[in-house]
Amino acid sequence: MVMFWTSKIRQPVDDLESQPPSEFVSHALCDLFRRSSQSDRAYIRRRVDSSRDRWERPDLRTLASGEAHDLPPVDRVRDALTWQAIEGGRFDLRDNLMSIALIYLAAVRLELDVVAIFDDISRTAPPELASAITRFPRRAPSDRSAEAFGYHEVPTAAGVRYESTDR
């Protein structure tokens, strides 16, 4: 199937890519992605190389650390999950699941409405990844724990960060 995107989406993406990387620019791209049509999201996925350092993405291990940021924690969690939708599972779904686990753990720690956030963002992801995002907060507790994904919590002054148990 050939997808067509509106010419209206090109300019905002061009504008964002022309700005210096920052948390706000990354947030603006995530917000644009969430508000876009399916075909415009496909364009953004093709256009944005999520593996490049061009975009300042949230640090998944410190989402619940309490470190000072310009955006509220709920926006950082939503953006972190949106980046998974932008990447779209095109490399390895297992890598996405490792990231989704950290995002989930942070959202729980921050006492956010995890199911609502995950359900909302899953609507922007490709089908296989959308299913993984939707199902994640509904897994058995032992299957979504930090330990199940090889992480442990490290207390910080205002929260926690997650580190690999391999260290």
N, C-alpha and C positions, 0 to 999 in steps of 0.2 A: 504494500500500500504506500502510495506517495503522500507525504504530508506537506501541506502548504502553511506557511506562517504569514502573519500579517506584516506588512512593511513597518507598522508602528512599533514592533518589538525591536527592530534593528537599532534604531537611534538610542533608546535608553540603554541597551547593552553596550553600544559603542561609547556612550557618555561615561558609563561606569568603568569600563576598561581603560579609559583615558585618565582616570583619576589615580592618585597615589594609593597604594593598598592601605586600608584601614578597616577597623571593625565596622564603622558606619557604611563604608562602600560595600563590604561583604553583606551586611544586613540589608542594604538597599537591593542588592541582587537577589537575595533570598526572598525578600518581600515581593519583588517583581515576579519571581518564579512562582510563588504561591498564588499570586493574583492572576497569572496568565492562563490562557486556554491550553488545552492539551497540545495543540500544534505549536504554539509559541514556546511551551516548555520543552518540546522536542528540539526546537531551534536553539534554545539556551543550552541544552545538553550538548548539542553538536558544537556550539560556539565556545563554550567555557571548558577549558581544560582544568578539571578540578585537581589534577595531580601536580600542577605547576604552583610555584610559590607566589603567583600573581595576586591571589586572594588571601586575605587575612581571615583564616577560618578559626572558629573557636577551638581551644585546646581541650580535647575531650577528657583528659585526665584531671583537669582542674575546673571543670564546669561547676562543681559544688564546693570549691575551695574557699569561697568568700573573698577572693582577690578582687581588688577594685577594677571595675570595668565601666565603660561608658553606657553600656546597655544593661537593662534589668536581666536578672537570671532567666526568666521565662523566655525572653527574646533570644538569649544565647542558646538555650536548649532547643527552641524551635529552629533556629538557624543551623545548629549542629545537625539536627535531623534532616533539615531541608537539604544540606550539603550531601547527605546520603542519597536523597531523591535526585539531586542534580547529577551525581556520579552514576546513579541508576543501576548499580550492580554490574557494570560492564566489565569489571576486572575479575573479581572473585567474590561471590556472595558471602563466603565465609569471612572475608575481611570486613564486609559491611556489617555482619552480625557481631563481630568483635567491637566495632564502633557503636552499633546500636545498643549493645550491652552497657557501655560506658555512659551513653546518653540516658538510657533508662535509669541507671543507678543514680546519676546526678539528679534527674527529675524527681525520683522518689525522695532522695535526701533533701531536696529543696521543697518538698511537700507540694509539688505541682499536680495537676490533674493529668496523670500520665496517660491514661487510656484516651482521653479527649485529644491530647496533643498528638499522640501516635496515630490515632484514627484520622485526624485532620491532615497530617503530613502524608500519610499513606496514600491519600487521594491524588497526590502529585507525583507519585513514583510509578515506574513501570510495574506491570502486574506481579512478577515474581518477587520483586523487592517490596512492593506494596503489601503483599501477603505476609512476608516476614516481619515487616514493621507492625502491621495490625495484630499479628499473633504474639509478638514478643511480650507485651505486658500481661498477656493471658496465659503464659507458660506457667508450669508448676514453679513455685518459689525456688526450689533447688536448681531449676534449669535457667534461672535468670539472675542468680546470685553472682557476686563478684568472684567468688571462688570457682564457680563453674566456668568462668572465662579466664581464669589465671590471674586475677587481680586481688589486691587487698587494699583496704582503706588505710590511709595515713592521715592522722589528725593535723589540721592546720589551725591557725589562730581563730579563723571564723568559719570553719567547715572541715571538709576532707578533700584529699586528692587521691587518685587511684594509681597504684604502681603495680607492675608485673610481679608475680610471685617468683619469677625466674631470676630476680636480682639477688 
